[in-house]
Every structure is written in C-alpha cells, then in structure tokens.
Amino acid sequence: MKNNLIAVLLCLAAAAPAIAQKADKRLAESTAVLKTLLAKNDIPKALLDKAECVMVYPSVRKVGLGISGRSYGRGVMVCRTGPNLDGKWGAVIMYTLDTFSLGAQLGSSSTDYLLLVMSQRGADKVLSGKLKLGAGASAVAGPSGANANDFNDPNVDILSYSQSKGLFAGASLGSASMEADDDINKELYGKEIDAAQMVRDGKTPVPPAAQPLIAVLRKASPKHM
C-alpha cells in the first residue's frame, strides 16, 4: 500500500512540470501569432479598441479526412478588467476549441484563429466557462479594411479571423464549442479559478509566462473605446 502511494505521488510530481511546460508553450505560441497579425495590421485597430476580450488559438489542427473533419485547438483569452470589462487588459485564461467542418476552409491542416469578443454579453457567455457558438453567442467572420471601421452591429458578439500559410481572412466558426481549460488554468495560477470573478476584480497578477502577451495587447490597444 505504501509503495503504491509513493508511486502515485511520484507520478503527480512528474506531471506538474509537464503541464507547466504546456502552458508556457501555448502562451509563447499565442503571443507569436498575435504579434504577427498586429505587425501586419491584419487586425483592425478600430475593432481591437472596441473588443471586450481577445482569444488566440494557435495551430488549430484538423483531425479526420474530408472537409467535415473535426478540428481541435488550445488557446488563451484576455479580457478588459473591471465591473464592465472596460479597464486595462487583465490576466490570461486558458481555453479549448472544438468544432466540426473547420480547418479545411483555407486548405490547411493547421490554422491560427483570433477572436474578438465585441459585446459584454458575449464576454459573459465565454467567461461562464463553456460556450457553443450560435446557441450561446453569435459569431461572424470579422471584417477588414474600411468595413472594419464602420462595423457597429449590436447583434454580433464575436468576430473571428484565421491565418493559414500566410493567408489572413475573416473565418466562420460555425457551431464551435469553447471551454475553459481547467487543468492548465489551475497549474498556471496554483489553484482553481473563477474566470468571471477574476476578470471583474482585475486583481489577479499576470503569470510571468503570460506577461509578453499582455504587453503586446497593452501596447496595441491601451484604451477601450
């Protein structure tokens, strides 16, 4: 019995660094995607300034054959903090993405996705920890160019964009499901988190591995319009 307990403890001790490495890797990849898109002006600043939250899913991969294959990815979300989510960018929250009929639209098995959560209603839905687009919040392909500056549709909660093989465009996410990645969040913060409360309070320290990502957002969009 004692030997079994020791074996379990050793397994748990080995798993913790592995999970931490996954968190660091995801944050680094998400930061790289965000920096690339912003540097090329692919994400309209007018929309970024209006966004309540930003979600980045690097290297979403397609599983299965045909255009109806399933795609699965892991990413991060950062929201404006404060009672109305209108303050500075807060700490990151880890999320997953799971959907069908996604990933083939740009002819690639690996695609980067960036989502702008434009309404507080949409932010509240995402922060609940589990959301299915279409049923819980409306999502449409994000506009670009002059159309972006004129965008003002109160019925749209989320604008989605994708990048694959250097091609950038608004993307349809269909009925994708998004969930808080509880295991990674717990490892990142050392405890279970309440995403909605964390964002409302705006007092959660930014983990060191997430600071470069937050710095990119704070430089690109320091004020909420």
C-alpha positions as CSV (number, residue, x, y, z in Angstrom):
1,M,0.0,0.0,0.0
2,K,2.8,2.4,0.9
3,N,4.7,1.6,-2.3
4,N,1.5,2.3,-4.3
5,L,1.1,5.7,-2.6
6,I,4.7,6.7,-3.3
7,A,4.3,5.7,-6.9
8,V,1.2,7.9,-7.2
9,L,2.9,10.9,-5.6
10,L,5.9,10.5,-7.9
11,C,3.6,10.5,-10.9
12,L,1.9,13.6,-9.7
13,A,5.2,15.3,-9.1
14,A,6.3,14.5,-12.6
15,A,3.1,15.6,-14.2
16,A,3.2,19.1,-12.7
17,P,6.3,20.3,-14.6
18,A,4.9,18.8,-17.9
19,I,1.6,20.8,-17.5
20,A,3.6,24.0,-16.7
21,Q,5.7,23.5,-19.9
22,K,2.5,23.1,-21.9
23,A,1.1,26.4,-20.5
24,D,4.4,28.2,-21.3
25,K,4.4,26.8,-24.8
26,R,0.8,27.7,-25.5
27,L,1.4,31.3,-24.2
28,A,4.6,31.7,-26.3
29,E,2.8,30.4,-29.5
30,S,-0.3,32.6,-28.8
31,T,2.0,35.7,-28.3
32,A,3.8,35.0,-31.6
33,V,0.5,34.7,-33.5
34,L,-0.8,37.9,-32.0
35,K,2.4,39.9,-32.7
36,T,2.5,38.7,-36.3
37,L,-1.1,39.7,-37.0
38,L,-0.8,43.1,-35.3
39,A,2.5,43.8,-37.0
40,K,1.0,43.2,-40.5
41,N,-2.1,45.3,-39.5
42,D,-4.3,42.3,-40.2
43,I,-6.4,43.0,-37.1
44,P,-8.1,46.4,-37.5
45,K,-7.1,48.6,-34.5
46,A,-10.6,50.2,-34.5
47,L,-12.1,46.8,-33.7
48,L,-9.4,45.8,-31.2
49,D,-10.0,49.0,-29.3
50,K,-13.7,48.1,-29.1
51,A,-13.2,44.5,-28.1
52,E,-14.0,43.3,-24.6
53,C,-11.9,40.2,-24.9
54,V,-9.4,38.7,-27.3
55,M,-9.0,34.9,-27.8
56,V,-6.0,33.4,-29.7
57,Y,-5.9,29.8,-30.8
58,P,-2.5,29.0,-32.4
59,S,-2.1,26.0,-34.7
60,V,-5.7,24.6,-34.6
61,R,-5.4,21.2,-36.2
62,K,-7.8,19.2,-38.2
63,V,-8.5,15.6,-37.2
64,G,-10.0,13.2,-39.8
65,L,-10.4,13.2,-43.5
66,G,-12.6,15.3,-45.8
67,I,-14.0,18.7,-45.4
68,S,-16.2,17.7,-42.5
69,G,-13.3,16.7,-40.3
70,R,-13.1,17.8,-36.7
71,S,-10.7,20.5,-35.6
72,Y,-9.4,20.9,-32.1
73,G,-7.2,23.5,-30.6
74,R,-6.0,25.1,-27.3
75,G,-5.6,28.8,-26.8
76,V,-5.8,31.7,-24.5
77,M,-8.2,34.6,-23.7
78,V,-7.5,38.0,-22.3
79,C,-10.3,40.4,-21.2
80,R,-10.6,44.0,-20.2
81,T,-10.9,44.1,-16.4
82,G,-13.3,46.0,-14.1
83,P,-17.1,45.9,-13.4
84,N,-17.9,46.5,-17.1
85,L,-14.8,44.9,-18.6
86,D,-13.8,48.4,-19.7
87,G,-10.4,48.7,-18.0
88,K,-6.9,47.5,-18.8
89,W,-6.1,44.1,-20.1
90,G,-6.1,41.5,-17.3
91,A,-4.6,38.1,-16.7
92,V,-4.9,35.3,-19.2
93,I,-7.3,32.4,-19.1
94,M,-6.7,29.1,-20.9
95,Y,-9.4,27.8,-23.3
96,T,-10.0,24.9,-25.7
97,L,-11.8,25.0,-29.1
98,D,-13.7,22.0,-30.6
99,T,-15.7,22.0,-33.7
100,F,-16.6,20.2,-36.9
101,S,-16.4,21.4,-40.5
102,L,-13.5,23.7,-39.6
103,G,-9.9,23.7,-40.7
104,A,-10.4,23.0,-44.4
105,Q,-11.6,26.4,-45.3
106,L,-8.1,27.7,-46.1
107,G,-6.8,24.4,-47.3
108,S,-4.5,23.7,-44.4
109,S,-4.4,21.2,-41.5
110,S,-3.1,23.8,-39.1
111,T,-4.7,27.3,-38.8
112,D,-4.3,30.1,-36.4
113,Y,-7.5,31.7,-35.1
114,L,-8.1,35.1,-33.4
115,L,-11.5,36.0,-32.0
116,L,-12.6,39.5,-30.9
117,V,-15.3,39.4,-28.3
118,M,-17.2,42.6,-29.1
119,S,-20.0,42.6,-26.6
120,Q,-20.3,42.3,-22.8
121,R,-23.0,39.7,-23.4
122,G,-20.5,37.7,-25.4
123,A,-17.8,38.1,-22.8
124,D,-20.2,36.9,-20.1
125,K,-21.1,33.8,-22.1
126,V,-17.4,32.9,-22.7
127,L,-16.5,33.6,-19.1
128,S,-19.1,31.2,-17.9
129,G,-16.6,28.5,-18.8
130,K,-18.5,26.7,-21.6
131,L,-20.0,28.1,-24.8
132,K,-21.3,26.8,-28.0
133,L,-21.4,29.4,-30.7
134,G,-24.7,30.0,-32.4
135,A,-26.6,28.8,-29.3
136,G,-24.9,30.9,-26.6
137,A,-23.4,33.8,-28.6
138,S,-23.4,34.9,-32.2
139,A,-20.1,34.8,-34.2
140,V,-19.4,36.0,-37.7
141,A,-16.4,36.4,-40.0
142,G,-14.5,39.5,-39.0
143,P,-14.4,42.5,-41.5
144,S,-11.3,44.1,-42.6
145,G,-10.3,47.4,-44.3
146,A,-12.8,50.2,-44.5
147,N,-15.6,47.8,-43.5
148,A,-13.9,47.3,-40.1
149,N,-14.0,51.0,-39.2
150,D,-17.7,51.1,-39.9
151,F,-18.6,47.9,-38.0
152,N,-21.2,48.5,-35.3
153,D,-23.6,45.6,-35.1
154,P,-25.1,45.1,-31.6
155,N,-26.3,41.7,-32.5
156,V,-22.8,40.3,-33.1
157,D,-21.0,39.0,-30.1
158,I,-17.8,37.7,-31.6
159,L,-15.7,38.5,-34.7
160,S,-13.5,35.7,-35.9
161,Y,-10.3,35.7,-38.1
162,S,-7.9,33.0,-39.3
163,Q,-4.5,32.7,-40.7
164,S,-3.0,29.8,-42.7
165,K,0.1,29.6,-44.8
166,G,0.3,33.4,-44.7
167,L,-3.3,33.9,-45.8
168,F,-5.4,36.0,-43.5
169,A,-9.2,36.3,-43.6
170,G,-12.4,36.5,-41.7
171,A,-13.5,33.0,-40.7
172,S,-16.7,31.2,-40.0
173,L,-16.6,29.1,-36.8
174,G,-20.0,27.6,-37.2
175,S,-21.1,26.0,-34.0
176,A,-17.7,25.7,-32.4
177,S,-17.6,24.9,-28.7
178,M,-15.2,26.7,-26.3
179,E,-14.4,25.6,-22.8
180,A,-12.1,26.8,-20.0
181,D,-9.1,24.5,-19.8
182,D,-9.4,23.9,-16.1
183,D,-6.3,21.7,-15.6
184,I,-3.9,24.2,-17.2
185,N,-5.6,27.2,-15.5
186,K,-5.1,25.5,-12.1
187,E,-1.4,24.8,-12.9
188,L,-0.9,28.4,-14.1
189,Y,-2.4,30.0,-11.0
190,G,-1.8,27.4,-8.4
191,K,-5.5,27.0,-7.7
192,E,-8.8,26.6,-9.4
193,I,-10.0,29.9,-10.8
194,D,-13.4,31.6,-11.4
195,A,-12.8,33.3,-14.7
196,A,-15.7,35.7,-14.5
197,Q,-14.7,36.8,-11.0
198,M,-11.1,37.1,-11.9
199,V,-11.9,39.4,-14.8
200,R,-14.4,41.5,-12.8
201,D,-12.0,42.1,-10.0
202,G,-9.0,42.7,-12.2
203,K,-6.6,42.0,-9.3
204,T,-5.1,38.7,-10.4
205,P,-1.3,39.0,-11.0
206,V,-0.2,38.2,-14.6
207,P,1.9,35.0,-14.5
208,P,5.5,35.6,-15.8
209,A,5.0,33.4,-18.9
210,A,1.9,35.5,-19.9
211,Q,3.5,38.9,-19.4
212,P,4.8,39.2,-23.0
213,L,1.3,38.5,-24.4
214,I,-0.3,41.1,-22.1
215,A,2.4,43.6,-23.0
216,V,1.5,43.2,-26.7
217,L,-2.1,43.9,-26.1
218,R,-1.5,46.8,-23.8
219,K,0.8,48.4,-26.4
220,A,-1.5,47.8,-29.3
221,S,-4.7,48.9,-27.6
222,P,-4.1,50.8,-24.3
223,K,-7.6,52.2,-24.2
224,H,-11.1,50.8,-24.6
225,M,-13.3,52.8,-27.0
